[in-house]
Amino acid sequence: MYKHITNGLNNMSVEDFWWDVHNELQELGLQKKFDKQVKKMLTQEKHQYKDTKQMWEYALNKVKSGR
């Protein structure tokens, strides 16, 4: 039905992703750890080709798992 809008992909919008991550971090009290993780990732070579969404997904999973 909305294939023309989503280009055939069934992914949430980027704005929805940012909002959901922000809310989850606030609810779990992990914003500071998340920010620290993202800052650390910016200096790591293995993350240099990730886009912002990929970095946020990785950082969110990392801080939620407590590793």
Backbone torsions as a table, in degrees:
resi	resn	phi	psi	omega
1	MET	NA	-46.4	-178.6
2	TYR	-105.9	24.1	-176.2
3	LYS	-57.4	-36.1	179.9
4	HIS	-65.5	-27.8	-179.2
5	ILE	-84.4	-42.6	-174.6
6	THR	-93.7	0.1	-179.5
7	ASN	59.2	32.3	177.8
8	GLY	83.1	-3.6	-179.1
9	LEU	-95.8	145.8	179.4
10	ASN	-109.8	55.7	179.8
11	ASN	-108.4	151.2	175.6
12	MET	-70.6	156.8	179.3
13	SER	-66.4	157.9	179.5
14	VAL	-62.1	-39.9	179.9
15	GLU	-62.6	-40.8	177.0
16	ASP	-62.6	-39.9	178.8
17	PHE	-61.4	-49.6	-178.8
18	TRP	-59.4	-43.8	-178.3
19	TRP	-63.6	-45.1	-179.5
20	ASP	-63.7	-41.8	178.3
21	VAL	-64.1	-47.0	179.5
22	HIS	-56.7	-48.9	-179.6
23	ASN	-63.0	-42.3	179.9
24	GLU	-63.3	-42.2	178.7
25	LEU	-63.0	-40.3	178.9
26	GLN	-65.2	-45.1	-178.9
27	GLU	-63.9	-37.7	-177.4
28	LEU	-89.6	-7.2	-179.2
29	GLY	67.8	35.6	-175.6
30	LEU	-111.5	12.4	-175.5
31	GLN	-58.6	-45.5	-178.0
32	LYS	-64.5	-42.5	178.4
33	LYS	-64.7	-40.1	178.7
34	PHE	-62.0	-48.3	179.7
35	ASP	-59.5	-42.2	178.7
36	LYS	-63.9	-40.9	179.7
37	GLN	-65.0	-44.3	179.1
38	VAL	-62.7	-43.3	179.0
39	LYS	-60.4	-41.9	178.6
40	LYS	-63.8	-42.8	-178.3
41	MET	-63.5	-30.7	-179.3
42	LEU	-63.6	-20.8	179.9
43	THR	-99.6	-3.5	-176.8
44	GLN	-96.3	130.0	-176.9
45	GLU	-60.2	-36.1	-176.4
46	LYS	-66.8	-15.0	-179.6
47	HIS	-105.2	1.9	-170.6
48	GLN	-65.2	-23.4	-178.8
49	TYR	-103.0	7.3	176.5
50	LYS	-81.3	142.7	173.8
51	ASP	-81.1	174.8	-174.5
52	THR	-60.9	-41.2	-180.0
53	LYS	-62.9	-43.0	178.6
54	GLN	-63.6	-39.8	179.3
55	MET	-66.2	-41.9	179.1
56	TRP	-64.7	-40.8	178.8
57	GLU	-61.3	-46.1	-179.6
58	TYR	-62.9	-48.1	-178.4
59	ALA	-63.1	-41.1	178.9
60	LEU	-61.5	-47.7	179.3
61	ASN	-62.7	-38.4	-179.5
62	LYS	-64.3	-47.8	-177.5
63	VAL	-72.8	-31.2	177.6
64	LYS	-69.4	-33.7	-179.4
65	SER	-80.6	-13.2	177.4
66	GLY	77.6	14.5	179.3
67	ARG	-82.2	NA	NA
